[in-house]
Amino acid sequence: MRGVGLVHSCGGLWGLVNNAGISVPTAPNEWLTKQDSVKILNVNMLGVIEVTLSLLPLLWCQLTQEPIQVVSHLRDKYVFITGCDSGFGNLLARQLDLRGLRVLAACLTEKGAEQLRVKASDRLETVILDVTSTESIAAATQWVKERTGDRGLWGLVNNAGISVPTAPNEWLTKQDFVKILNVNLLGVIEVTLSLLPLVRKAKGRVVNVSSVFGRVAFIGGGYCISKYGVEAFSDSLRRDLSHFGVKVAIIEPGFFKTFVTSTPVIFRNFQEAWHKASPEVKEAYGERFLAYSENKARGLKAIGLLDIICTQDLSLVTNCMEHALTSCHPRTRYAPGWDAKLIYLPMSYMPTFLVDAVVNWSNPIPSKAM
């Protein structure tokens, strides 16, 4: 194809429009021959396929080689990240530090902060933050103000979160719900409100970590509730701040191998919730319900499916966060992870009765079920 060489010399192909087509011969089928059908198919279908396949390398070249438009003066921009002891927050802090941004990393423990500093440059600074404590948030906000000065805060990443207590709702108490909501939702809200004047001053970015469980409520307890709340808070915040040049992005990861998805931690809390449940609740669900859940997790682990379900490459998430912070045109939502794209997001658009059927099929059946 002569045209391919001409386009390739320009470095790539931005678009392809398959417009060529013919409409004849057309008549009742019995009037036509095989060659009549072949004539149309060669142009309208096989031609489209061959041209597309021939030019796909150039389309891919353009897609992969075109640099993402990034904001200027990244080395002068401050980004505050919560939950940097481990997981996404820890990796993002190191990733942005390598990129040259001024990273202000909030850790829950001094040990976590120390381990992060060892792996980063001298430009990265750490602070101890408990997102459930108003006093701790106020102190961290003052600490950020002292460092950013008149520049303001370019980026705020609300990453800190917990996944337990998680169990069927009847097994839990109000305090079990409050524990998760205090970290995953109210912590996000209070940290954001406290630092918002600094972000607005910089016309910066807010990046909130939600979950695919902010789209589909697969489990009981406060986790899904908290993530649905993060989605709603982020949407309303984005609309509020659009008038000030501030952009808000939501990260909705699937299952990744972090402390939040640690099977031993989740099932230890699952057992604790069972033991605290009332006799009436235990009778309704039965020991078989608990045993089935535990055996299912052990079985998945034994055959290696947990490693497949939980993606180990955390950079799929942190790359989305980095794009949200540094791109001139960040997205509103990012869904890193194969399961997010292929399972949970499609499910979120399905009719409710179908989602109910899928969730109920994947869960054990209580002893006293109808």
N, C-alpha and C positions, 0 to 999 in steps of 0.2 A: 504493500500500500504506500504510494508515493507521499500521501499526506502525512503519514506517521513521521517520516524523517523530517519534514518541514516543521512539524509541531515540536518534535523532540529537541531541535536546535534552539528552541525558545525556552527549554527547561521543564516543560510539563504542559498538561492540558487542564484547563480550568473546568470546562463543561463539555458535554456531548449531547447533541440533540439528534435523535434518530427520527427524521421526518420523512424520508423517502418512502414512497408507497404507490401502488397501482390498484385499480379497482376492477379491471377486466382481465380475462374473460369471466363474466358472471352470467349464470343462467340456471335453470333447473338442473340438478345434479345429473340426471340421465342424459342430458344433451351434451355433457362435457366428457373429455378424455382425461386420463391421468396427467398428461402433459399440460393441460389447461390448469389443473390444480397446482402442479409443480411450478409453473410460471409465476403465479401469485405468491406462493410460499417462499420462493427464492428471494423475492424482493421484500415482502412484508414481514416475514418471520426470520428466515435463515440469514438474510442480509443484516437485519438488526442484531442478531446474535453474533455474527462474525465480526461486524464492525465494532461492537461493544467489547468483545473479547480481545480484539487486536489493540484497542486503545486503552484498555484497563490499566496496563502498566504506567501509561502516561498520566492517567487520572490519579493513580496511587502515588506516583512521583510528586505530583503537585500537592497532594494532601499531606504527605510526610515531610516534604522539603520546605513548604511555606512556613516561615517562622511565625509563632504566635505573637500578636502585637502585645507587648508588655508595657506597663506603666514606667515612666522615667524615674531616674534617681532612686532606685531601689535601696541603695546603700545608706540612704538617709531616712529610710522609713522604718518605724517601730511597729512590731507586731507582738501582741500579748496573747499567750496561749495558756489555757487551763488544762490540768490533768496531764502534766508532762513527766510524771514518774515513770510511765511505761507506755506501751502500745502506740496508738496513733499520735498522741501528743508528743511523746518522746522523739519519735522518728521525724515528725514535722519540724520540731524545734531544731534538730540537727540539719535537716534538709534546707530549711530557710537560712540557717546560719552559713551553710556552705554557699548558698546563693548570694550572700552578702547583706541580707537584711539585718536590722537590729532586733534581735529576738529577746523578748522579755518572757521567760518561761516560769509559769506558776506550778509548783509541785505541792503535794499534800504533806510530804515528809522531807526532812533534811537529808536523809539517806538518798532519796530519789534525786534531789537537787544536786547533791555532790556527785553522784554517778553520771548525771547529765553533763555537768561542767567538765568532767574529765574527758568526755567524748567530743566536746565542742571547742570553739575558739574563745579567746578572751573577750570577744565582743558580746557573746551571749551572757545574759544575766538572769539570775533566778530569784524567786521570792516564794515564801511559804504561804499557801492559800488554802483555806477551808471554805468552799463555796456555800456551805450551810451556815456560816457565821457572818453576821452583819459587820461585826467588829473587824474580822479578818479581811473582808471585802473592802471596807473603808481604808484600812491600813495599806492594802495592796494598791488601791486607787491613788492614794497619796504618793506611794512609791513610784508608780507609773508617771504621775504628773511631774515629779522631780526629774525624771529622766527625759521625758519627751519635750518639756518646755513649751515653747511657742509653736513647735511643729504639730503638736497633737498626736493622736494615735492612729496610724494608718490602718492597722488590722486588729480585730478582736476575734479570736477563735475559741468558742465555747465547746470544749472537747470533754471536760471531766464528766464521768458518768459511772453508774453502777447498774448491775443487772439483777441483783437479788435483794430481798426475798421475792421469789417467783414460784407460784403454785396455783392450782385452781382457787378461784376467789374465796370460796367458802372456807378454805383452810387458813385464811389469813385474817389478821386484825387490822383495824384502822392504822395502827402504828407501823405495820408492815408497809402499807401504802405510803404513809407519810415519809418513811425513811427514803424510799426511792424518789418520790416527788421533790423532796427537799434538795436533792443533789441534781437530778436530771432536768427538772423544770424550774422550780423556784430559784435554784442556784443560777441557772442560765439567765433568768429574768433579772435577778438582783445584780449580778455582775454586769450585765448589759446596761441596765439603767444607770449604774454607778459610773461606767466608763464612757457612756454615750456622748457627753459633752466634748470629750477629747477626740472621739471618732468623728463627730460632726465638724470639729475644727479642721481636721485633716481631709474632710470629704472622703473618708476612707471606706473600709469594708467590715462587715460583720459576717462571720461564718459560723453557723450553728450546726453541730453534729446531731442529727436525728437518727433514723434507722428505717429499714424496710418495715419494721414493726410500728412505725408511725403511719404506715399505709394500710397494713393488714394486722388486726389484733389476733395473733396466733396463740397467745398464752395469757393466763390470768395474772393478777397482781398489778403492781404500779408501773412496770416497765413500759408496756404498750401505751398506757394512759399518759405517761410522761412524754413519750415521743410524739404522740398525737398533739399534745400540748405544745411541744417545741415547734411542730409544723405550723400550728395556728399562730403562735407568737411571732414566728419568723415572717409569715405572710403579712400579718398586720404591721409588723415593724418595717418591712420592706416598703409598704405603701406609705407609711408615715414619713420615712426618711428619704423617699424619692425626691421630695421637694428640696432637699439639702445636698443632693449629690452623693449621698451615701448608698452603697449597694449591699444587699443582704442575700446571702446564698445558704442553701440547705444541703448538707451532705447526708445521704441516705444509704449507708453501707449495708451489704448483705452480711453473711456470716464470715468473719475473719478470725484468725487464731490470736486472740488476745485474752487478757485476764477476764474480760467481760463475758467471753464465751467459754470459759474454763469449765469443763464437764464436772470435775470433782467438786468445785465450788458450788455450781448450780444444784447438783444433786444432794450435797450435804445440806444446803438450805431447804431443798425439797423435803428431805427427811425430817428436818427440824420443824417445818410447817406441819407435816403430818402428825408428828408427836404432840404438837400443841393443839391440834384440832379437837373439837368436842367429840364425845362418844357417838353422838347422833350422826355427825358428819362422817366419822370413820365407818360407821355401819352402812351409810348410804353409798360410800365409794368402795369400801372393801380393801383388804390387804392386797388383793390381786391387782388393783389399779396401780398401787405403788410399785409392786414387783414388776409389772409389765413395763412401766416407765424406766425403771432401773435396768432391766434386762435388755430393753431396746437400745439404750445408750451403750451398754457394754458390748452388745452385738455389733453395733455400728463401729465402735472403736476397734473391736477384734478383727473385722474384715477391712479396716482401713478407710471406711467411708467417712469417718469424722474428718480425716485429713482432706478428703475431697470436698466435703460440705463446707468446712472452714478454710477459706483461702489463706495461705500463709504469707503471700506477698502484700504486706501492709502498704507498700508504696502506691498500690492502686488507689488507695484512699487518700494518702498524703499528696499525691500528684493532683488529685481533684481539689484539695484544699489550697495547694500552691497556685493552681490556675485561678481559683476564685479570688485569691489575694493579689495576684500579679498581672492578670490579663486585663487588657483595656475593655474587654467585653465578656465579663464573667457570666456564667449561666445562673439561672435562678435555683436549679436543683441539679445535683449530681447523684448518680446511683452506681457506685463502684461495686464490682463483684458480679460473677456470672449468674448467681442465684437471684440477685436483685433484678437484673435485666430480664431473665428468662422465666422466673417463677413469681416473685412477689409483686413487682410492678404490674405485670399482666393481670395477676389476681385482683389487684386493687381496682381494676376496671370491670371486673366480672360482676354479674348480678349477685346480690347478697346470698340468695339461696344456694348458689353454686359454691361460693366461698365457704359457707357453713358446711356444706357436704364434704369439701376437701379437708377442712380442719378437723371435723368430726371423724373422718375416715383415718386420719393420721394419729389420732389420740386414742388412748385406752377407753373402754366402756365401763362405767361404774357398776358395782354389783347390783344395785337396786334400780338399774335402768329399765325403762318400759320395754 
